[in-house]
Amino acid sequence: MIKRVLLFVIDGFGVGPLPDASDYGDAEANTLGHLAGAVGGLSLPNLEALGLGHLAQIPGVASMVQPHGCFGRLGFTSRGKDSVSGYWETNGVTVSESAAVYRVGIPENVVSVIEQALGRKLIGHRVASMRSMLREYGAEHLSSGAPILWTDGGNTCYVAAHDAAMPVAALHQQCREAWKEIKKTGTLVRIVSQPLTGEPGALRPQTGRKDFVAEPPGLTMLDALSRSGQITMGIGKIYDLFSGRGLTKAFPAASAFDDTVGMLNKVPRGLLYVSLDLLSEDSAQAAEALQDFDRRLPRLFEQLRVGDMVILTGDHGRDVSIPEKLPTREYVPVLITGPKLAQGVNLGTRQTAADLGQTIVEALGADRLAIGDSFWEALRPG
């Protein structure tokens, strides 16, 4: 029986297009393959040893003959390609109803609601990446104090403001109020409140982002584990994406990986659920962050004990070669290791990420989820 699961979700960790990717304009998406190509190859020896090279053609990452971990790909059946749909499906809840999709910009009625809540005009209003919006509107924002608003082309609205123009606490509170008002209309929208820092011409996101999201409309993996008496710890944006439901305790993502390693001696059982935002919109920075994460993995592995299971996966793609670098509709890796667990098992391509959630609840002895097929038997030592 597994006693403790460490689940790391890397934001945008895609390895190739899903069968319906063309419906989202992402038929050629391949986050890791294109990122590796852009920087002349990735050095990821620890992920390589777990079997990452078996899942996609990634320059610099080999296909190991005898991987030390089990490996596979997770697909998504939910509509959408953002963190909400990705995390929820991994937890056993699919998004089948059509959410608001802002492929050509944010409707004026939604802009009006957010402006009323913030008490000031907003600039931007279009489909774009954070990097391009800060570059285009940064100077105007700092001179006028008007927050910057944009969408990722899905159902997420980003509201960003420098702390000199709007204190972080006020930005969060007013974005919360805007989200509540939009929710009353029955529109499924996520509002991301993003504090900024830096000087004119060099604005950048500041830590302390908040996501305002509706609660999942069904029983989640977190709910099932909590009801079974397991400890559930959320690190990073886990709390926001589930409105805190099913969590014993949550922590911000100031240093998510280091914080998780530091908890190993304090959380002897249950689930440590960690979101990692490594893949920025700059290829060189994204590659370095991913390679730095890979270099840190041995520190984690050295502290594992029998009964631990480590899982590395993603929530969607973020292909830097796609114009505007929006989330992309892709498969994500699932790499699993732990003392006494099976090694070198190809878990195949799973139609739904809910298979992972079902595997975790079975491994930790909780009740089954509504959807998903567990592959726990394949992970047991032979």
KAQUI-V135240 format. One line per field, one symbol per residue. phi: phi as a letter, one per 40 degrees, with the letter a starting at -180 (. if undefined). Layout:
# KAQUI-V135240
phi = ???
This chain:
# KAQUI-V135240
phi = .cbabbbbbccgccbhccdcdccbgbdbcadcccccccbghbbbcccdcchdcccacbdgbccccbccbbaabbbbbcchabcccccccdcgbcbbccccbbcbhcdcccdcccccccgacbbhgbcacddcccccbdcccccbgcccbabcgbbbbbbbaccccaddccdccccccccccccccgccbbbbcbcbahbdgacacbchdbbbbccdcacbdcccccccgccbbbbgcddccbfgcgbcabbcbdadccccdccdcbbcagbbbbcbbbcccbdcccccccccddccddccccccbdhcbbbbabbabaccccdgfcdbcbcbcbbbaidgccbgcccgcccbccdcdcccccccgcccccbhbcbddccccc
